[in-house]
Amino acid sequence: MTGEKVSVIIPAYNSSRTIYSAVDSVMKQGIPVEVIIVDDCSTDDLTGALDGYAEDDRVNIIRNEKNMGVSYSRNRGIENTKSEYIMFCDSDDWYEKQATKKM
């Protein structure tokens, strides 16, 4: 992933029902983005929900070895970013159109 100016880190825990809205809203921003999803040892079907994004080179899926909490997951995402700017989106939230550009 090169050329992306914005990385959006999405910490996720048991959010298989809401992760689609979060990731899709970020990917439809109209500018190149890198999406970093940090799964904090979910016990629901988050892994299955993320399978559809595994082939997308804009998406980086990281799985914690044990549940460490949202702050740890955000920091882990920061450690893996390749972009000039960093934003966060919770797994049960979404971005309005042009949010990354306006920020």
CORVENUR-V787453 format. One record per pair of residues at least 24 apart in sequence whose C-alpha atoms are under 10 Angstrom apart, sorted by the first residue. I is the first residue (numbers start at 0). J is the second residue. D is the distance in whole Angstrom. If there is no record, write none. Layout:
BEGIN
i	j	d
I	J	D
I	J	D
END
This chain:
BEGIN
i	j	d
0	31	10
0	32	9
0	33	7
0	56	7
0	57	7
0	58	9
0	59	9
0	80	10
0	81	7
0	82	9
1	31	10
1	32	10
1	33	9
1	57	9
1	81	7
1	82	8
2	31	7
2	32	9
2	33	9
2	81	9
2	82	8
2	83	9
3	30	8
3	31	5
3	32	5
3	33	6
3	34	10
3	57	9
3	80	10
3	81	8
3	82	6
3	83	8
3	84	9
4	30	8
4	31	7
4	32	7
4	33	8
4	81	9
4	82	5
4	83	5
4	84	6
4	85	9
4	99	10
5	30	8
5	31	7
5	32	5
5	33	6
5	34	9
5	80	9
5	81	9
5	82	5
5	83	6
5	84	5
5	85	6
5	86	7
5	99	8
5	100	9
6	31	9
6	32	6
6	33	5
6	34	6
6	35	7
6	57	10
6	58	10
6	76	9
6	77	9
6	79	10
6	80	6
6	81	7
6	82	6
6	83	8
6	84	6
6	85	5
6	86	6
6	87	8
6	99	10
7	32	7
7	33	6
7	34	5
7	35	6
7	36	8
7	58	10
7	76	9
7	77	9
7	80	9
7	82	9
7	84	9
7	85	6
7	86	5
7	87	5
7	88	7
7	89	10
7	99	9
8	33	8
8	34	6
8	35	5
8	36	6
8	37	8
8	59	9
8	72	9
8	73	7
8	74	9
8	75	9
8	76	6
8	77	7
8	79	10
8	80	8
8	85	7
8	86	6
8	87	5
8	88	6
8	89	8
8	90	9
9	34	7
9	35	6
9	36	5
9	37	6
9	38	9
9	60	10
9	69	10
9	72	9
9	73	7
9	76	8
9	86	9
9	87	6
9	88	5
9	89	5
9	90	6
9	91	9
9	92	10
10	35	8
10	36	6
10	37	5
10	38	6
10	39	7
10	61	9
10	62	10
10	68	9
10	69	6
10	70	9
10	71	9
10	72	6
10	73	6
10	74	10
10	75	9
10	76	8
10	87	8
10	88	8
10	89	6
10	90	6
10	91	10
11	36	7
11	37	6
11	38	5
11	39	6
11	40	9
11	41	8
11	45	8
11	62	10
11	68	9
11	69	8
11	72	8
11	73	10
11	88	10
11	89	7
11	90	5
11	91	8
12	37	8
12	38	6
12	39	5
12	40	7
12	41	5
12	42	8
12	43	8
12	45	8
12	66	9
12	68	9
12	69	8
12	72	10
12	89	10
12	90	8
12	91	10
13	38	8
13	39	8
13	40	8
13	41	5
13	42	6
13	43	5
13	44	7
13	45	6
13	46	10
13	90	9
13	91	10
14	38	9
14	41	8
14	42	9
14	43	8
14	44	8
14	45	6
14	46	10
14	48	9
14	89	10
14	90	6
14	91	7
15	41	9
15	42	10
15	43	7
15	44	6
15	45	4
15	46	8
15	47	8
15	48	6
15	49	8
15	90	9
15	91	9
16	43	9
16	44	9
16	45	8
16	48	8
16	90	9
16	91	8
17	45	10
17	48	10
17	89	10
17	90	6
17	91	5
17	92	8
17	93	9
18	45	8
18	48	8
18	49	8
18	89	9
18	90	5
18	91	6
18	92	8
18	93	9
19	48	8
19	49	8
19	51	10
19	52	10
19	90	8
19	91	9
19	92	10
19	93	9
20	90	8
20	91	8
20	92	7
20	93	6
20	94	9
21	88	7
21	89	7
21	90	6
21	91	7
21	92	6
21	93	4
21	94	7
22	49	10
22	52	9
22	58	9
22	88	9
22	89	10
22	90	8
22	91	10
22	92	9
22	93	8
22	94	9
23	52	10
23	93	8
23	94	9
24	88	10
24	92	9
24	93	6
24	94	5
24	95	7
24	96	8
24	97	10
24	98	10
25	87	10
25	88	8
25	93	7
25	94	6
25	95	9
25	96	9
25	97	9
25	98	9
25	99	8
26	57	8
26	58	9
26	94	10
27	94	9
27	95	9
27	96	7
27	97	9
28	94	8
28	95	8
28	96	6
28	97	5
28	98	7
28	99	7
28	100	8
29	96	8
29	97	7
29	98	10
29	99	9
29	100	8
30	97	8
30	99	8
30	100	7
31	57	8
31	99	10
32	57	7
32	58	9
32	82	8
32	84	10
32	85	10
32	99	9
33	57	5
33	58	6
33	59	8
33	80	8
33	81	8
33	82	7
33	85	9
34	58	5
34	59	6
34	60	8
34	76	9
34	80	9
34	86	10
34	87	10
34	88	10
35	59	5
35	60	6
35	61	7
35	73	9
35	75	10
35	76	6
35	77	9
35	79	8
35	80	8
35	87	9
36	60	5
36	61	6
36	62	8
36	72	9
36	73	9
36	75	10
36	76	7
36	88	10
36	89	10
36	90	9
37	61	5
37	62	6
37	63	7
37	69	9
37	71	10
37	72	6
37	73	8
37	74	10
37	75	8
37	76	7
37	90	10
38	62	5
38	63	6
38	64	9
38	65	10
38	66	9
38	69	10
38	72	8
38	90	10
39	63	5
39	64	8
39	65	7
39	66	5
39	67	7
39	68	7
39	69	8
39	71	9
39	72	7
40	64	7
40	65	6
40	66	5
40	67	8
40	68	10
41	65	9
41	66	8
END
